């Protein structure tokens, strides 16, 4: 089995609005895929389909060689969202240990302590999650995504609100997860410059799939204009290309 995710002519509608139009792509074992596109272009909808949270209007979706509706082993997929106030509930702020324990499924070998070691945050196990820095919180959320030893990790705009040094450390961690632990990664990001340097495959989406392939060919081509229209020059100047 090489394909982790296979999408064939996926379309999605919300009410009468077409959000995704005939998207086809394959994510293979070991890939590090970056997804870029304008706001409202369908990036989040696409990953929600991969996570089984949305059913496409038409097309065929396979996850680990299973039809989406028949796939049951969701522990194979980890998810990391943007940071939020999710874990500071009322008068009962959660510790780092509790944030991970809540996501842990029975029968999985990794303990909370072992998973925190992967992201080098084991010394924070008893600290209040919300009291940590933005960069530390994001590492904990990655650990939460790893707690069930997934084969695929999906990250949605994970570096929003994080300083540049923490971002650099964050991308080094993702590289380690992909190259050393052999975890397939799907990363949604708005930062074209950074993501093009990090990923092995780039997907650009604006309702349709504009480009899917090596980042270097995307940068060389006219795909930015197709993706962002007249804003292309501004984006190129902004990102140094």
C-alpha positions in Angstrom: 0.0 0.0 0.0 1.6 3.3 -1.2 -1.4 5.7 -1.3 -2.4 7.2 2.0 -5.0 9.4 0.5 -6.5 9.2 -3.0 -9.0 11.8 -4.2 -10.7 11.4 -7.6 -12.8 14.2 -9.0 -13.8 15.5 -5.6 -16.4 18.3 -5.6 -18.0 19.9 -2.6 -20.9 22.3 -2.3 -22.1 24.4 0.6 -25.8 25.2 -0.1 -25.5 26.3 -3.8 -21.9 27.5 -3.6 -19.3 25.3 -5.2 -16.3 25.1 -2.8 -14.2 22.4 -4.5 -14.4 21.5 -8.2 -13.2 18.2 -9.5 -10.1 17.9 -7.3 -7.9 14.8 -8.0 -4.6 14.0 -6.2 -2.8 11.2 -4.4 -0.7 11.4 -1.3 1.7 8.6 -1.0 3.4 7.1 2.1 6.3 9.3 3.2 5.1 12.4 1.3 5.4 15.9 2.9 2.6 17.8 1.1 2.0 21.5 1.5 -1.4 23.0 0.6 -1.6 26.7 -0.3 -4.3 28.9 -1.7 -6.3 32.1 -1.0 -8.8 32.4 1.9 -12.0 30.8 0.9 -10.2 28.7 -1.8 -11.2 25.4 -0.2 -8.0 24.3 1.7 -9.8 23.7 5.0 -12.7 21.9 3.3 -10.2 19.6 1.6 -8.6 18.5 4.8 -11.9 18.1 6.5 -12.8 15.6 3.8 -9.5 13.8 4.4 -10.4 13.7 8.2 -13.9 12.3 7.5 -15.6 15.4 8.8 -17.2 16.3 5.5 -18.6 14.1 2.7 -17.9 15.3 -0.8 -20.8 16.2 -3.1 -19.3 13.9 -5.8 -16.2 12.0 -6.6 -14.3 9.2 -4.8 -12.2 9.4 -1.7 -10.0 6.6 -0.4 -8.1 6.7 2.9 -5.5 3.9 3.4 -7.0 2.0 0.4 -10.5 2.1 2.0 -13.5 4.1 0.8 -14.1 7.1 3.0 -17.4 5.8 4.3 -15.9 2.4 5.2 -12.7 3.7 6.8 -12.8 3.1 10.6 -9.2 3.3 11.9 -9.0 7.0 12.5 -6.1 6.6 14.9 -3.9 6.3 11.8 -4.6 10.0 11.2 -3.4 12.8 13.6 -4.6 16.4 13.4 -3.0 19.6 14.6 -5.1 22.8 14.5 -4.3 26.4 15.0 -3.7 27.3 18.6 -6.9 28.1 20.5 -8.4 28.6 23.9 -9.8 25.1 23.7 -7.9 23.9 26.7 -8.6 26.7 29.2 -12.1 25.7 30.1 -13.6 27.9 32.8 -12.2 27.4 36.3 -10.5 24.1 35.2 -7.4 24.9 33.1 -5.9 21.7 31.8 -2.3 20.5 32.3 -0.2 19.4 29.4 -0.6 15.8 30.6 -4.4 16.2 30.5 -4.4 17.7 27.0 -2.6 14.6 25.6 -4.5 12.1 27.8 -7.8 13.3 26.5 -6.8 12.4 22.9 -5.2 9.0 23.8 -7.0 5.9 22.6 -6.9 2.6 24.4 -4.5 0.0 23.1 -1.9 2.5 21.8 1.7 1.9 23.0 3.0 5.4 23.3 2.6 7.0 26.7 2.1 10.7 27.3 5.7 10.9 28.6 7.1 9.2 25.5 5.2 11.4 23.1 6.3 14.5 24.9 9.9 13.4 24.5 9.5 13.3 20.7 8.7 17.1 20.7 11.2 17.8 23.6 8.5 19.0 26.0 8.6 16.3 28.6 9.7 18.7 31.4 6.4 20.6 30.9 4.1 17.6 31.5 2.5 19.0 34.7 2.3 22.7 33.6 -0.9 24.5 32.7 -1.2 24.4 28.9 -2.5 27.9 28.6 0.4 29.3 30.5 3.0 28.1 28.0 4.4 30.3 25.2 2.8 30.1 21.7 5.6 28.0 20.4 5.4 25.6 23.3 1.7 25.3 23.0 2.0 24.3 19.3 4.6 21.6 20.2 2.1 20.2 22.7 -0.6 20.2 20.0 1.8 18.3 17.8 2.4 15.8 20.6 -1.4 15.5 20.9 -1.6 14.7 17.2 1.1 12.0 17.6 -0.3 10.3 20.8 -1.9 7.5 18.9 1.1 6.9 16.6 -0.5 8.0 13.4 0.9 7.3 9.9 -0.6 10.6 8.6 -0.4 13.9 10.4 -2.5 16.8 9.0 -1.7 20.4 10.2 -3.9 23.4 9.5 -2.1 26.7 9.6 -0.1 25.6 12.6 2.4 28.5 12.8 -0.2 31.4 13.0 0.8 33.7 15.9 4.2 32.1 16.5 7.4 34.1 16.4 10.0 33.5 13.7 12.4 31.5 15.9 9.7 29.2 17.1 8.5 28.8 13.5 12.0 27.7 12.5 12.2 25.2 15.3 8.7 24.0 14.4 9.6 23.2 10.8 12.8 21.4 12.0 10.5 19.2 14.1 8.2 18.5 11.1 11.3 17.5 9.0 12.3 15.1 11.8 8.8 13.6 12.0 8.8 13.1 8.2 12.4 11.9 7.6 13.2 10.0 10.8 9.8 8.8 12.0 8.5 8.3 8.5 5.2 10.1 9.2 3.4 11.3 6.1 2.6 15.0 6.5 0.0 17.4 5.1 0.6 21.0 6.0 -1.9 23.8 5.2 -0.1 27.2 5.2 -0.5 30.7 3.8 3.3 31.3 3.8 4.4 30.4 0.2 8.0 31.2 0.8 8.5 29.0 3.8 6.3 26.1 2.8 8.0 25.8 -0.6 11.4 25.3 1.1 10.1 22.7 3.5 7.7 20.3 1.6 8.4 17.7 -1.1 5.1 18.2 -2.9 3.1 21.4 -3.3 -0.7 21.6 -3.9 -2.2 24.9 -4.8 -5.9 25.1 -4.6 -8.5 27.8 -5.5 -11.7 25.8 -5.9 -9.8 23.8 -8.5 -6.4 22.2 -8.2 -4.1 24.7 -9.8 -0.9 22.8 -9.3 0.3 19.5 -7.8 4.0 18.7 -7.9 7.5 19.7 -6.8 7.7 23.2 -5.2 10.6 24.3 -7.6 8.4 24.0 -10.6 5.6 25.9 -9.0 7.9 28.8 -8.3 9.3 28.8 -11.8 5.9 28.8 -13.5 3.0 31.2 -13.7 0.9 29.3 -11.1 0.9 32.2 -8.6 -1.1 34.3 -11.1 -3.6 31.5 -11.6 -3.8 31.1 -7.8 -4.0 34.7 -6.7 -4.8 36.7 -9.9 -3.6 40.3 -10.0 -2.2 40.0 -6.5 0.7 37.9 -7.9 3.3 40.6 -8.1 2.5 41.8 -4.5 2.9 38.2 -3.3 6.2 37.7 -5.1 7.6 40.9 -3.7 6.3 40.0 -0.2 7.9 36.6 -0.3 11.1 37.5 -2.1 10.5 35.7 -5.4 
